[in-house]
Amino acid sequence: MTGSSQPSDCYLAALRLLTGQDYTCAALRRKLQMKRFSAEEAQQAVERLISEGYLQDQRYAERFVAAARNSGRYVGYRLRQELRRRGVDAELVEQVLQDAPDDGDDLMRARELIERRYAGFNPQVADDRQRRRIAGFLQRRGFPSRVVMTLLNRASSSFE
């Protein structure tokens, strides 16, 4: 093999990183630069991985949205914000969120999340501190205020 056909150290480092987890193009470039590779080397490695089909922002975004919705970790505006923070282009974020099937409503998802995280929570007997804690927990995950208020004002039978 000639020197030009051998994979670069940066490309090999990128492949090793991708075996551990998915990355967006931007996140992988940042990670490679943190490992002391130049911006040019990182860009070349990312472009090669894209051309070989190993790196796709759309695939990353689709998987992330599915996982976030299944776990209840992020919804609504927080899901958009988290995708953007991870380096997904704004247009792609909107496309993926529009295309991704939303298999349930926010109220049901929020209630399930509360039941998992705060077993035994009953909004009818909860004190103000507990209700604020629950409200903050849901809002940090991106649930709209109307969902949070509806959930906290529901009868205790909805949590049993």
C-alpha positions as CSV (number, residue, x, y, z in Angstrom):
1,M,0.0,0.0,0.0
2,T,1.1,3.5,-0.7
3,G,1.1,6.2,2.0
4,S,-1.8,8.1,0.5
5,S,-4.2,5.0,0.5
6,Q,-3.7,4.3,4.2
7,P,-6.3,5.6,6.6
8,S,-5.2,8.6,8.5
9,D,-4.8,8.6,12.3
10,C,-7.7,11.0,12.5
11,Y,-10.0,8.8,10.4
12,L,-9.1,5.8,12.5
13,A,-9.8,7.8,15.7
14,A,-13.2,8.8,14.2
15,L,-14.1,5.2,13.5
16,R,-13.2,4.2,17.1
17,L,-15.4,7.0,18.4
18,L,-18.3,5.8,16.2
19,T,-18.1,2.3,17.5
20,G,-19.0,3.5,21.0
21,Q,-21.9,5.8,20.1
22,D,-23.5,7.8,17.3
23,Y,-22.4,11.4,16.7
24,T,-23.6,14.2,14.5
25,C,-21.1,15.6,12.0
26,A,-20.5,18.7,14.1
27,A,-20.1,16.7,17.3
28,L,-17.6,14.3,15.8
29,R,-15.6,17.2,14.4
30,R,-15.5,18.8,17.8
31,K,-14.5,15.6,19.5
32,L,-11.7,15.0,17.0
33,Q,-10.4,18.5,17.5
34,M,-10.5,17.9,21.3
35,K,-8.2,15.0,20.6
36,R,-5.7,17.4,19.1
37,F,-6.4,16.8,15.4
38,S,-6.5,19.9,13.2
39,A,-9.8,21.3,11.9
40,E,-8.8,20.3,8.4
41,E,-8.0,16.7,9.4
42,A,-11.2,16.4,11.3
43,Q,-13.2,17.8,8.3
44,Q,-11.6,15.3,5.9
45,A,-12.3,12.4,8.3
46,V,-15.9,13.5,8.7
47,E,-16.4,13.9,4.9
48,R,-14.9,10.4,4.3
49,L,-17.3,8.9,6.9
50,I,-20.2,10.6,5.3
51,S,-19.3,9.4,1.8
52,E,-18.9,5.8,3.2
53,G,-22.3,6.0,4.9
54,Y,-21.0,5.7,8.5
55,L,-22.1,9.2,9.5
56,Q,-25.5,10.7,8.9
57,D,-27.1,13.5,10.8
58,Q,-30.6,12.5,9.7
59,R,-30.2,8.9,11.0
60,Y,-28.7,10.3,14.3
61,A,-31.7,12.7,14.7
62,E,-34.3,10.1,13.9
63,R,-32.8,7.7,16.5
64,F,-32.4,10.4,19.1
65,V,-36.1,11.5,18.6
66,A,-37.3,8.0,18.9
67,A,-35.3,7.3,22.1
68,A,-36.2,10.6,23.7
69,R,-39.9,10.1,23.1
70,N,-39.8,6.5,24.4
71,S,-38.1,7.5,27.6
72,G,-40.0,10.8,28.0
73,R,-36.6,12.5,28.5
74,Y,-37.3,15.3,26.1
75,V,-40.5,16.6,24.4
76,G,-41.6,19.7,22.6
77,Y,-39.3,22.7,22.6
78,R,-36.7,20.9,24.8
79,L,-36.3,18.1,22.1
80,R,-35.7,20.7,19.5
81,Q,-33.2,22.5,21.7
82,E,-31.4,19.3,22.5
83,L,-31.0,18.3,18.9
84,R,-29.7,21.7,18.0
85,R,-27.2,21.6,20.9
86,R,-25.9,18.3,19.5
87,G,-25.2,19.8,16.2
88,V,-28.2,18.9,14.1
89,D,-29.1,21.6,11.5
90,A,-32.3,23.5,12.3
91,E,-34.0,22.5,9.0
92,L,-33.2,18.9,9.6
93,V,-34.6,19.1,13.2
94,E,-37.9,20.4,11.9
95,Q,-38.0,17.8,9.1
96,V,-37.3,14.9,11.5
97,L,-39.8,16.1,14.1
98,Q,-42.5,16.5,11.4
99,D,-41.8,13.1,9.9
100,A,-41.4,11.2,13.2
101,P,-44.6,9.5,14.3
102,D,-45.9,10.8,17.6
103,D,-47.6,7.7,19.1
104,G,-49.2,9.4,22.1
105,D,-50.2,12.6,23.7
106,D,-48.1,14.7,26.0
107,L,-50.5,14.3,29.0
108,M,-50.3,10.5,28.9
109,R,-46.5,10.6,28.4
110,A,-46.1,13.1,31.3
111,R,-48.3,11.0,33.6
112,E,-46.3,7.8,32.8
113,L,-43.1,9.7,33.5
114,I,-44.3,10.9,36.9
115,E,-45.5,7.4,37.8
116,R,-42.0,6.0,37.0
117,R,-40.0,8.8,38.6
118,Y,-42.2,9.7,41.6
119,A,-44.1,6.6,42.4
120,G,-47.0,7.2,44.7
121,F,-47.3,10.9,43.8
122,N,-50.9,12.1,44.3
123,P,-51.6,15.8,43.3
124,Q,-54.6,16.0,45.6
125,V,-52.6,15.4,48.8
126,A,-49.2,16.8,47.7
127,D,-47.9,19.9,49.3
128,D,-46.8,23.0,47.4
129,R,-43.1,21.9,47.5
130,Q,-43.9,18.5,45.9
131,R,-46.1,20.1,43.3
132,R,-43.4,22.6,42.3
133,R,-40.8,19.8,42.1
134,I,-43.0,17.8,39.8
135,A,-43.8,20.9,37.7
136,G,-40.2,21.8,37.3
137,F,-39.3,18.2,36.4
138,L,-41.8,18.2,33.6
139,Q,-41.0,21.7,32.4
140,R,-37.3,20.9,32.1
141,R,-38.2,18.0,29.8
142,G,-40.2,20.4,27.6
143,F,-43.7,19.6,28.5
144,P,-46.0,22.6,27.9
145,S,-47.4,24.5,30.9
146,R,-51.0,23.5,30.0
147,V,-50.0,19.8,30.3
148,V,-48.2,20.4,33.6
149,M,-51.2,22.3,35.1
150,T,-53.7,19.7,33.8
151,L,-51.7,16.9,35.4
152,L,-51.3,18.7,38.7
153,N,-55.0,19.6,38.9
154,R,-56.2,16.1,38.0
155,A,-58.1,13.9,40.5
156,S,-56.0,11.4,42.4
157,S,-57.6,8.5,40.6
158,S,-55.6,9.3,37.5
159,F,-52.4,8.3,39.4
160,E,-53.6,5.0,40.7
